[in-house]
Amino acid sequence: MSNPELIRIGTRAAPMALAQAEQVAELIRKHSPDTATKIVPCKTQADLWQGDLARLGGKGLFTKEIDHMLQRGSVDIAVHCMKDVPGDKPLPEGLIFAAYLPREDVRDVVLFPEGAEHRALADLPPGATVATSSVRRKAQVLRDRPHLQVERVRGLVGNRVERLDQGKKGWSAMILSLAGLRRLGLEHRAEQILSVDEMIPAVGAGVIGVECRRDDAPVAGLLEQLNHAKTMKELTAERVMLHGLRGRCNSPIAGHCITGPDGQLVLRGMVFTREGAQFVHAQHWGEAGNDPGTLGARVCADLLRQGARELIEGVPR
């Protein structure tokens, strides 16, 4: 089967998303030099709405319009950050994820206003405000440091950093993903890198997924050459857990799967209340066969036995 002559890449119009799309384009050209690529940006509803996404329909709005473009045939593939792909809904009809790129750094980092004397969350005084877009980060910050305030913030990452430096909002710190800062060339702003024990990552953190139409065999065949098997296994375990929990966009859920030196999968999952005061935790290792779906289901079942459903339902929609 010959490779396509042109692949149109659907993506959000945000700078970080465009950087991800260009990364995919470069890989396509590397594996198929005769295939041209064209990036087709789209401003999604989630990009235009600056309020709480839960009020508009959830973080699936980051992907919905691009998926519709793919279903209509306006683009040939869609590039998504997997942490933005909902875990409580099936994929749109006729679409599949044919490739996952090697996972990037999953850690979160703390930024402070330029010229600030603080270098770590532990330096902040009681009542200081930490800005973040994530309910997962908010819950974990308040779990460990209930004396701080956490304010939800949305918008382009570059704009968020500018607002932090301007000081108009009174933010003392901001938490962002390290991988995202790297894509934007802002890694130097990270003052404190939080370990995965200090801040358990989101399900799908650091993973770029490439979606195509199920019946588009030439494109799917090319994308299979880009797929990173290790990342796919780890992501599968995380997303099976998330799907079983039926977590919504406003559910503080964390999940992180790694492959140990012996090749065994290890999945850790947590569910929090919004303020982090209550949480449940489970960690399991892959058994015979090391099936990621089975591992994800085991961790999910353990969390549900501990009361995860009650915690999720207790968070206002």
C-alpha positions in Angstrom: 0.0 0.0 0.0 1.5 3.3 -1.0 1.7 6.2 1.4 -0.6 9.3 0.9 0.7 12.2 -1.2 -0.7 14.7 1.3 -1.8 14.6 4.9 -3.8 17.5 6.3 -3.3 17.8 10.0 -6.2 19.1 12.2 -5.2 20.9 15.4 -6.2 23.6 17.8 -4.8 27.0 16.8 -3.1 27.5 20.2 0.8 27.9 20.0 1.3 24.7 22.0 -1.0 22.7 19.9 0.6 24.0 16.7 4.0 22.9 18.1 2.6 19.4 18.7 1.1 19.3 15.1 4.5 20.3 13.7 6.1 17.5 15.7 3.8 15.0 14.1 4.4 16.6 10.6 8.1 16.1 11.0 7.7 12.5 11.9 5.5 11.9 8.9 8.0 13.4 6.6 10.8 11.4 8.2 8.9 8.1 7.7 7.5 9.0 4.3 9.6 11.7 2.5 7.2 11.8 -0.4 4.3 12.7 1.7 3.5 16.4 2.0 1.9 17.8 5.2 -0.4 20.7 5.7 -1.4 22.0 9.2 -5.1 23.1 9.4 -5.6 25.0 12.6 -9.0 25.4 14.3 -10.2 27.7 17.1 -12.3 25.4 19.3 -15.1 26.4 21.6 -12.8 25.7 24.6 -10.2 28.1 23.3 -12.8 30.9 22.9 -14.5 30.3 26.2 -12.6 31.7 29.2 -14.9 30.5 31.9 -15.3 27.1 33.6 -15.3 24.4 30.9 -17.7 22.3 33.0 -20.4 24.9 32.3 -19.9 24.7 28.6 -19.7 20.9 28.3 -16.3 19.8 29.5 -12.8 19.6 28.2 -14.0 17.4 25.3 -14.6 20.8 23.6 -10.8 20.9 23.0 -11.2 18.0 20.6 -14.9 18.0 19.4 -14.7 20.4 16.5 -11.4 18.9 15.2 -12.9 15.5 15.4 -15.9 16.7 13.3 -13.4 18.1 10.7 -11.9 14.6 10.6 -15.2 12.9 10.2 -16.2 15.3 7.4 -13.0 14.7 5.6 -11.8 18.3 5.9 -8.5 16.9 7.5 -6.9 13.5 7.3 -5.6 13.2 10.9 -6.2 15.0 14.2 -3.5 15.7 16.8 -4.6 15.7 20.4 -3.0 16.0 23.8 -4.3 12.9 25.4 -5.0 14.5 28.8 -7.7 16.6 26.9 -9.5 13.5 25.5 -12.5 12.7 27.7 -12.4 9.4 29.5 -16.2 9.1 30.1 -17.3 9.1 26.5 -16.6 6.8 23.5 -14.5 8.1 20.6 -16.6 9.7 17.8 -18.0 7.3 15.3 -15.6 6.1 12.7 -12.4 7.5 14.4 -9.5 5.7 15.9 -6.2 6.6 17.5 -3.6 5.0 15.2 -0.5 6.4 16.9 0.8 7.7 20.2 4.2 9.5 20.2 6.8 8.7 22.9 5.7 10.1 26.2 7.2 13.4 27.2 8.1 14.5 30.8 4.9 14.2 32.9 6.0 16.4 35.8 4.4 19.7 36.8 6.4 22.8 37.7 5.9 25.9 39.8 6.5 29.4 38.3 6.8 32.6 40.3 6.5 36.2 39.1 9.8 37.6 37.7 11.9 39.0 40.4 10.0 37.2 43.2 12.1 35.9 46.1 10.2 32.6 46.4 11.7 29.4 44.8 9.3 26.7 46.0 5.7 26.2 47.2 7.1 25.7 50.7 8.3 29.3 50.7 4.8 30.8 50.3 3.2 32.4 53.3 -0.3 31.5 54.5 -3.0 32.9 52.3 -0.8 33.1 49.2 -2.6 32.4 45.9 -1.5 29.7 43.5 -2.9 29.8 40.0 -3.6 26.7 37.9 -6.1 25.5 35.3 -6.4 22.0 36.8 -8.7 20.6 39.5 -6.2 17.8 39.9 -3.4 20.2 40.8 -5.7 22.2 43.0 -6.7 19.2 45.1 -3.1 18.1 45.5 -1.8 21.5 46.5 -4.5 22.0 49.1 -4.1 18.4 50.4 -0.5 19.2 51.3 -0.8 22.9 52.0 -4.3 23.8 53.1 -3.0 27.3 54.2 -2.7 28.3 50.6 -5.4 29.6 48.2 -5.8 28.1 44.7 -7.4 30.1 41.9 -8.5 28.5 38.6 -7.1 30.2 35.5 -7.6 29.5 31.8 -6.2 30.9 28.5 -3.1 30.4 26.5 -0.1 29.4 28.5 2.0 32.3 27.3 -0.7 34.8 28.3 -1.0 33.1 31.7 2.7 33.6 32.4 2.4 37.2 31.3 -0.5 37.8 33.8 1.6 36.1 36.5 4.5 38.5 35.9 2.2 41.6 35.7 1.0 40.9 39.2 -2.5 42.3 38.6 -4.2 39.2 39.9 -2.1 38.9 43.0 -0.9 35.4 42.2 2.2 34.3 44.1 2.8 31.3 42.0 1.5 29.3 39.1 1.6 25.5 38.3 2.0 24.4 34.7 3.2 21.3 32.9 7.0 21.0 32.2 6.3 19.5 28.7 4.1 22.4 27.7 6.7 24.9 28.8 9.3 23.1 26.8 7.2 23.2 23.6 6.9 27.0 24.0 10.6 27.6 24.9 9.7 28.7 28.4 11.3 25.9 30.4 13.7 28.4 32.0 10.7 29.9 33.9 10.3 26.6 35.9 11.6 27.3 39.4 10.5 24.1 41.1 10.0 20.8 39.4 7.5 18.7 41.3 8.1 14.9 41.5 5.4 12.5 40.5 5.0 11.7 44.2 4.5 15.4 45.1 2.0 15.9 42.2 0.6 12.8 40.5 0.1 13.5 36.8 -3.1 13.6 34.9 -4.2 10.6 32.9 -2.5 10.9 29.5 -0.1 13.5 30.6 2.8 14.1 28.2 1.2 11.9 25.4 0.4 13.2 22.0 -2.2 11.0 20.2 -2.8 11.0 16.4 -6.3 10.1 15.3 -7.6 9.2 11.8 -10.7 7.7 10.2 -11.0 3.9 10.7 -11.6 3.2 7.0 -8.6 5.3 5.8 -6.2 2.4 5.4 -3.3 4.4 3.8 -3.2 7.0 6.5 -3.7 4.5 9.3 -0.9 2.3 7.9 1.5 5.3 7.9 0.6 6.3 11.4 1.2 2.8 12.7 4.9 3.4 11.8 4.9 6.4 14.3 3.3 4.5 17.2 5.3 4.0 20.4 4.3 0.7 21.8 5.5 1.4 25.4 3.5 4.6 25.6 0.4 3.0 24.1 0.5 0.3 26.8 0.9 2.7 29.7 -1.8 5.1 28.3 -4.2 2.2 27.8 -3.9 1.2 31.5 -4.5 4.8 32.6 -7.5 5.4 30.3 -9.2 2.1 31.1 -9.0 3.2 34.8 -10.4 6.6 33.9 -13.2 5.2 31.8 -14.3 2.9 34.6 -14.3 5.8 37.1 -16.5 7.8 34.7 -14.6 10.9 35.6 -15.7 14.2 34.3 -13.6 17.3 33.3 -14.2 18.7 36.8 -13.3 15.4 38.6 -9.9 15.6 40.5 -8.5 12.3 39.2 -4.8 11.5 38.8 -3.3 8.4 37.1 0.2 7.4 36.1 1.5 4.2 34.6 5.1 3.3 34.1 7.0 0.4 32.8 9.6 -1.0 35.2 13.1 -2.2 34.4 11.7 -5.7 34.2 9.0 -4.7 31.7 6.2 -4.9 34.3 3.6 -2.2 34.2 2.8 -0.3 37.4 -0.3 1.9 37.6 -1.1 4.3 40.4 -4.5 6.1 40.6 -6.0 8.7 42.9 -9.3 10.4 43.3 -9.8 13.6 45.4 -12.4 15.9 46.7 -12.2 19.4 45.1 -10.2 20.7 48.1 -8.1 17.6 48.5 -9.1 16.9 52.1 -10.4 13.4 51.2 -8.9 11.1 48.7 -8.5 7.4 47.8 -5.4 5.8 46.4 -4.6 2.5 44.6 -1.5 1.0 43.0 -1.2 -2.3 41.3 1.4 -4.2 39.2 0.7 -6.0 36.0 0.1 -9.8 36.4 0.7 -12.6 34.0 0.4 -11.3 30.4 0.9 -7.7 31.7 -2.3 -6.7 29.9 -2.8 -2.9 30.4 -6.6 -3.1 30.2 -6.7 -5.6 33.0 -4.4 -3.5 35.1 -6.5 -0.4 34.6 -9.6 -2.3 35.5 -8.0 -3.6 38.7 -6.9 -0.1 39.9 -10.3 1.3 39.0 -12.1 -1.5 41.0 -9.9 -0.8 44.0 -10.6 2.9 43.9 -14.3 2.3 43.6 -14.2 -0.1 46.6 -12.7 2.7 48.6 -15.4 5.2 47.7 -14.1 6.9 44.6 -17.6 7.1 43.1 -18.9 9.1 46.1 -16.0 11.5 45.8 -16.6 12.0 42.1 -20.3 12.6 42.5 -19.7 14.9 45.4 -17.8 17.4 43.2 -20.3 20.0 41.8 -20.8 19.7 38.0 
